[in-house]
């Protein structure tokens, strides 16, 4: 999926405000996002900071997004459980899925988190979907519907090379 198409799809759903910590596997998508005048992006030093910034959109009647690598999910366990889930703040976590598929698909330091990412989201009762280029619109529609219905954060897992 082309990066411009990815962001267009998100904008069609009213997602135009993001905070995050850059992920090198998502570089092409970052470049397109940063050059899009319709998208506001706030860089953050940590994922918990990005979560707080993106959550502000909820209080003005919108939905924000957090862009991050799955290794940062560990930094979000407490903020998700004691803030986002507790107070039912719906937002979209766009997570670069480093370590997907294990060896030899990524560097060794990503293999364990790559394997554990879906289980961690399940443990936290955070709905998630895996972005597939051929079905991206229906996948995003379903995830956003679940986020809205449950009024919780949800995660879109993006494997390396899916958004180019």
C-alpha positions, 0 to 999 in steps of 0.5 A: 500500500502506498503511504499516501493512500494509507494516510488518505484512508485515515483522513477519510475517517477523521484521523488527522491528529497524531503524536508518536515516536518514529519507527524506521520501518515506517519511514516512507509513511512518516515522510508522507504524513509530515508533508501533508498539510491536513495532518497534524503530528506532534513528535514525542520523546516516549510513547506514554507522552504521545498517548497523552497528547493524542488523547487530548483529541477525545476531549474536543470530540475527535479521535487521535492516533499514536504512531509507534513501534511495538517495542514501545508498547511496554512503555504504555502498559500503565498509561493504557490501563490507568488512563485510556482503558479506565476512562474509555478514551478511544484512539488509534494506536498505529504500531510498527510490528518489528520482529514479525515472523521472528528470525530471519525477518528482523534484528534479534532484539525485536524477535521476542516483542514481535512474537508477544505483541498480539498476546500483549494486546489481548491481555490488555483487552485492546482490540487490534487488526493487522493491516493487509494492503488488499483489504485495508479499508475494511480492516480499518472500518472494522477496527474503528467500529470496535473502538467506537463501540467499546470506547477503548483504544485499538491498535493497527499492527503494520508489518514492515513493507506493508506501507511503502 
